[in-house]
Amino acid sequence: MKAKALIPLALFVGLVALLGIGLTLKPREIPSPLIDKPAPAFNLPQLLQPDARLSLPDMQGKVWLLNVWASWCVACREEHPVLVQFAKQNVLPIIGLNYKDKRPDALNWLKEGGDPYTLSIVDADGRVGIDYGVYGVPETFLIDRNGRIRYKHIGPVTPEALEKELMPRIKELQGA
């Protein structure tokens, strides 16, 4: 009879152990199944010139960043000044993927905070974001000359992440 009484205690201890392990995990380090795979195709209108479009083949031969952002995204406001400063260095093209946003809001946001993007494309319904496995905004993808995703950064790009995670990869892909 004592063994039956220990079962709930053992289950409780097991649940506490699992919770403890879960609290030590880093949610920003969710691996992407797209790493080292071809970037999903897209053909989207540009934010500033809605009659013009950008597609994946347009970026062929370039190392570039795809930064998923939205005017309604609080964390995007945190990373925006970092991207504005980085864009001034002209290291590589930064393509903005404006995600599930209203065009006037997105345009106003870029007007107020500065525009770090070589250009922004509009993913109004979020389908391209889904193809890229976007969990939430902001997310940033480093894509190589052959159109393969080489790195995914989840959450705001910080100066530290730029220096320690992105720049070494960018230099390697650019052959510097």
N, C-alpha and C positions, 0 to 999 in steps of 0.2 A: 504494500500500500504506500510505502514511503517513496518508491520509485515513480508512481503515478503523480505524486505531489511535486516531484522535481521537474517534470516535463514543462509546466508553465514557466518555471524559473529558467530552465535551459533555453526556451524560446525567447524569453525576455532578454537574456544575456546575448543571444545571437542577434536579435534585432538592434540592441544597443551597439554591438560591434559593427554591424553593417552601417548604422547611422554614423558612427565614428569614422569609418573608412570613407563614407560619402562626403563628410565634411572636409576631408583632406584633399579631395579631388579639385582640380582647377578647371572650371567650366570653359574658360577661354582656350583651352588646349584640346578641344574636340577635334579629332583627326578628320580630315575631309577625304572622302573616297575619290575625289577628283584630282588629288595631287599626282603629278606626273602623267596625267591623262589630258587628252585634247580638251580645250575650253569649249563649252557648249556654244553652238552657233547662235547668233542673234542678228537682227536687222531692225534697228529701232530709229525713230525720229530723234533729231537733235533738239535739245531744250531751247537753245537760242535761235535756231533756224528750223522750225518744225517741218518745212518742206524738204530739208536735207536729211539724209539718213547715214548711219554708220553701221557697218557689219564687221564681223570677225575678220574676213579676208582683208579688210582695209588696214588692219594692224599687222598683217604678216610682215615678217622681217624686222620687227621692233620688239624690244623688251619694254613692257609697259605695266602700269598698275590700273586695275579696275576697282574703283572705290564706290561701294554701295552706300548711298546717303539719302536723307529726306529732310525737308524743312521742319517736320513735326518731331524729329528725332533729337532728344535731349543729349544723348552721348555724341551725336554728330557735331553738336555745337562745341563740345569739349575738344574734339579732334580737329575741327576746322582751322583754327589758327596755326596748328602744326603743319597741316597740308598747304596752307597759304605760304608759309615760310619755306617749306620744302620745294614748292613749285618755283620759287624765285631762283633756286639753284639750277633749274633746267636740266636735271639729271636724266629724266625720262618722261614720256608722255603719261599724264594721269587722266584717265577717262572716268568721268563720274557717271554712275548708274543711278539716276534719280528714281527712287523706288516708291511706288504707290503714293504719289504726291500730286498736288494740284499745281499746274504750271505757273499760275501767278504767284503762289506761295514760294515755289522753288526759285523763280526769277528774283523775287524780292529778297529772299534769303541770301542769294549770291551777291546781289547789289549791296546789301548791308554789310556782309562779312568778308567780301572779296571772293574772287573766283579762282581757285587753285587749279581748275581743270583745263586741260587742253581743249576739251569739249565735254559736255554732258549729254547723255542719251536718256530717253524717257521710257521707263518700264512701268507704265500706268497701271496695268493689271497684275504686275508681279510675276508674270510667267517666266521671264528670264532669270529673275532672282531665284525662283524655284529650281530652274535648270542648274543653277550654280550652287544649289544647296544652302542658300542663305537662311540662317536661323533667325537673324534680326539685324537691324542696322545699328551702327556701321559695320561693314566687313570689307576687307581689302584683299584682292587677289593679285599676285605677281605672276605675269604671263610672259613666257619666253618668245623668242623670234619665230618659233615654229607653232605658236598658238597653244602651247601646253601650260597648264597651271602648275607652277613650281612652289607656290607658298600661299597659304591663306591665313590672314590675321583677323581674328574675331574680336570685335569691340573697337574702341577708339585707338587710332594710331597715336602713340605718345612719342615725345622726343627720344625716350629710352628705347622703345620698340623700333623706332626708325633707325637709330644708331646700331643697336645690337642684333636686330632680327632682319630688317629689310635691307639696309645698305650692304651688308656683306653678301647677301644673295644677289642683289642687283649688280654689284661689281663683278661677281662671278659670272653671271649670265651675260654681262656686257663684255666680258673678256678683259676687264681692267686689272 
